[in-house]
Amino acid sequence: MLEEKALILDADGIRRALTRIAHEIIERNKGVDDVALIGIRRRGVPLAERLARRIGEIEGKNVPIGILDITLYRDDLTTVTHQPVIHKTEIPFDIDNKTIVLIDDVLFTGRTVRAALDAIIDLGRPQGIQLAVLVDRGHRELPIRADYVGKNVPTSRKEIVSVYLTELDQKDKAVIEVDTA
């Protein structure tokens, strides 16, 4: 059973972090003319949708959004389950020559991002790929870093960082949890 140890971000903290990341994306890319957001399936998707709305409010332009399922690209697929559930990747735009901003909730070992990079490259040749995460908890196993981070949180490997979003969980918060079992 998981027990909440510490609150990392409440609903207002998540909102503020996403607003800051939206401004940073606009600033770094000198606007959003050739920028597209791709959420890594589950919690990266609502985060990408929220970022797109914020960017639209700031810039007055719509940013294309895609959904990426990395199930078949995972390097631990055989240890996760015998029957993986494959969801649809939905990228309704050409990624060639675009700056793609990958969005995920938590950056940990870097393996999810590596899988996402492989999946993106299979779809085309973007001009560049950037990474935005709500929480970076450290403990990287691969040389991957986020370009945009909502909050850096030092954790132990025994701790779990969970992000809860209204769209999926009926609440907004990011917490450190520990397994009490």
DRENFI-939094 format. One line per field, with one value per residue (C-alpha): x, y, z; residue number from 1; residue in three letters. Coordinates in Angstrom, 3 decimals. Layout:
px: c(X/...)
py: c(Y/...)
pz: c(Z/...)
num: c(NUM/...)
residuo: c(ALA/...)
END
This chain:
px: c(0.000/1.267/1.342/1.816/5.084/5.303/3.402/5.583/3.040/-0.579/-3.070/-1.837/1.777/1.060/-0.736/2.157/4.774/2.939/2.557/6.309/7.139/4.820/6.685/10.051/9.009/7.915/11.073/13.538/11.909/11.356/7.637/5.773/5.494/7.275/6.624/4.406/3.722/3.591/2.373/3.676/0.594/-1.042/-0.207/1.921/-1.180/-3.265/-0.098/0.505/-3.109/-2.778/0.507/-1.047/-3.894/-1.433/0.706/-2.441/-3.477/-0.019/0.780/-2.687/-1.685/-2.730/0.081/-0.461/-0.743/-0.005/-0.303/2.524/2.194/5.626/4.527/6.293/9.460/9.991/13.177/11.415/8.350/8.931/9.239/6.173/3.480/2.841/-0.023/0.915/-1.966/-1.193/-2.867/-2.985/-0.338/-2.186/-0.004/-2.229/0.553/3.823/6.725/9.366/11.252/9.228/10.543/8.871/8.420/7.890/5.818/5.835/4.885/7.988/11.566/13.318/15.754/15.330/14.172/10.672/12.142/14.580/11.638/9.741/12.730/12.882/9.154/9.398/12.339/10.322/7.656/9.890/12.743/12.003/14.216/14.785/13.296/12.980/11.720/9.347/8.510/6.460/8.810/12.475/13.354/16.909/18.442/19.147/20.376/20.738/22.295/18.953/17.960/14.840/14.868/11.899/11.224/8.319/10.094/13.341/12.875/15.635/14.313/15.572/15.138/12.677/10.342/7.701/6.767/3.114/1.374/-2.398/-4.266/-7.920/-8.446/-7.497/-7.595/-10.150/-7.460/-4.299/-1.191/2.286/3.465/6.246/4.846/6.375/5.319/4.239/3.571)
py: c(0.000/3.460/6.191/9.875/11.129/14.649/17.003/18.208/20.330/21.169/22.233/25.843/24.675/22.525/25.436/27.818/25.281/24.705/28.448/28.928/26.011/27.468/30.795/28.994/26.996/30.182/32.055/29.300/28.691/32.397/31.761/28.586/28.653/25.313/23.822/20.807/19.116/15.348/13.880/10.482/8.373/8.548/11.646/13.336/13.765/16.000/17.938/18.529/19.656/22.093/23.443/23.922/25.919/28.102/28.703/29.563/32.083/33.693/33.640/33.622/30.614/26.986/24.502/21.017/18.222/14.538/11.454/8.922/5.339/3.877/0.400/-1.503/0.595/-0.179/-2.078/-3.784/-4.972/-8.644/-7.964/-5.699/-8.092/-11.039/-9.233/-5.561/-3.210/-1.270/2.108/4.211/6.791/9.813/12.390/14.205/16.328/15.861/15.950/16.555/19.829/20.665/21.233/18.535/19.066/15.697/15.989/13.576/13.764/12.379/11.978/9.168/6.744/8.179/4.892/6.125/9.127/6.897/4.781/7.928/9.197/5.893/6.095/9.714/8.949/6.096/8.659/11.157/13.588/16.511/19.590/18.997/17.276/18.949/17.448/18.981/17.214/18.245/16.564/15.548/13.169/12.259/8.731/8.756/5.537/7.135/10.468/12.268/15.612/17.719/21.092/22.272/21.151/22.086/21.006/19.192/16.869/14.797/11.341/7.984/5.008/3.512/6.477/6.793/10.076/10.100/12.765/12.949/14.987/15.960/14.536/11.025/11.078/13.792/15.748/17.724/17.084/15.590/13.656/11.468/8.147/5.200/1.577/0.594/-3.053)
pz: c(0.000/-0.879/1.725/0.922/2.389/0.969/-1.301/-4.178/-6.076/-5.321/-8.021/-7.997/-8.111/-11.162/-12.851/-12.154/-13.305/-16.594/-17.167/-16.624/-18.942/-21.613/-21.435/-21.571/-24.663/-26.430/-25.435/-26.349/-29.746/-30.514/-30.861/-31.752/-35.545/-36.047/-32.594/-31.850/-28.522/-28.112/-24.837/-23.778/-23.162/-19.866/-17.895/-20.537/-22.686/-20.376/-19.535/-23.271/-23.688/-20.782/-22.156/-25.593/-24.027/-22.081/-25.154/-27.127/-24.466/-24.455/-28.188/-29.723/-31.846/-31.750/-31.247/-32.723/-30.141/-30.596/-28.404/-28.306/-27.109/-26.363/-25.228/-28.008/-27.624/-23.941/-23.106/-20.160/-22.080/-21.305/-17.584/-17.382/-18.629/-20.915/-22.664/-23.103/-23.799/-26.946/-27.354/-30.450/-31.274/-32.605/-34.315/-36.830/-38.303/-40.169/-37.694/-40.373/-39.793/-36.668/-33.187/-31.130/-27.412/-25.716/-22.548/-19.591/-15.946/-14.189/-15.389/-13.517/-15.191/-18.691/-20.203/-21.035/-22.835/-24.748/-25.909/-26.902/-28.912/-30.809/-31.542/-32.758/-35.058/-36.583/-37.537/-39.317/-39.011/-36.733/-36.710/-33.011/-29.987/-26.593/-23.336/-20.787/-17.518/-14.537/-12.022/-12.391/-9.573/-10.586/-10.668/-14.410/-16.015/-19.449/-20.482/-20.809/-19.312/-19.552/-21.287/-19.205/-15.629/-13.403/-10.217/-9.403/-6.423/-4.836/-3.980/-2.855/-5.168/-2.660/-2.963/-5.660/-7.302/-8.361/-10.381/-10.183/-12.796/-12.814/-16.311/-15.125/-11.326/-10.389/-8.513/-9.279/-7.212/-7.337/-4.283/-2.964/-1.776/0.045/-0.054/3.456/2.600)
num: c(1/2/3/4/5/6/7/8/9/10/11/12/13/14/15/16/17/18/19/20/21/22/23/24/25/26/27/28/29/30/31/32/33/34/35/36/37/38/39/40/41/42/43/44/45/46/47/48/49/50/51/52/53/54/55/56/57/58/59/60/61/62/63/64/65/66/67/68/69/70/71/72/73/74/75/76/77/78/79/80/81/82/83/84/85/86/87/88/89/90/91/92/93/94/95/96/97/98/99/100/101/102/103/104/105/106/107/108/109/110/111/112/113/114/115/116/117/118/119/120/121/122/123/124/125/126/127/128/129/130/131/132/133/134/135/136/137/138/139/140/141/142/143/144/145/146/147/148/149/150/151/152/153/154/155/156/157/158/159/160/161/162/163/164/165/166/167/168/169/170/171/172/173/174/175/176/177/178/179/180/181)
residuo: c(MET/LEU/GLU/GLU/LYS/ALA/LEU/ILE/LEU/ASP/ALA/ASP/GLY/ILE/ARG/ARG/ALA/LEU/THR/ARG/ILE/ALA/HIS/GLU/ILE/ILE/GLU/ARG/ASN/LYS/GLY/VAL/ASP/ASP/VAL/ALA/LEU/ILE/GLY/ILE/ARG/ARG/ARG/GLY/VAL/PRO/LEU/ALA/GLU/ARG/LEU/ALA/ARG/ARG/ILE/GLY/GLU/ILE/GLU/GLY/LYS/ASN/VAL/PRO/ILE/GLY/ILE/LEU/ASP/ILE/THR/LEU/TYR/ARG/ASP/ASP/LEU/THR/THR/VAL/THR/HIS/GLN/PRO/VAL/ILE/HIS/LYS/THR/GLU/ILE/PRO/PHE/ASP/ILE/ASP/ASN/LYS/THR/ILE/VAL/LEU/ILE/ASP/ASP/VAL/LEU/PHE/THR/GLY/ARG/THR/VAL/ARG/ALA/ALA/LEU/ASP/ALA/ILE/ILE/ASP/LEU/GLY/ARG/PRO/GLN/GLY/ILE/GLN/LEU/ALA/VAL/LEU/VAL/ASP/ARG/GLY/HIS/ARG/GLU/LEU/PRO/ILE/ARG/ALA/ASP/TYR/VAL/GLY/LYS/ASN/VAL/PRO/THR/SER/ARG/LYS/GLU/ILE/VAL/SER/VAL/TYR/LEU/THR/GLU/LEU/ASP/GLN/LYS/ASP/LYS/ALA/VAL/ILE/GLU/VAL/ASP/THR/ALA)
END
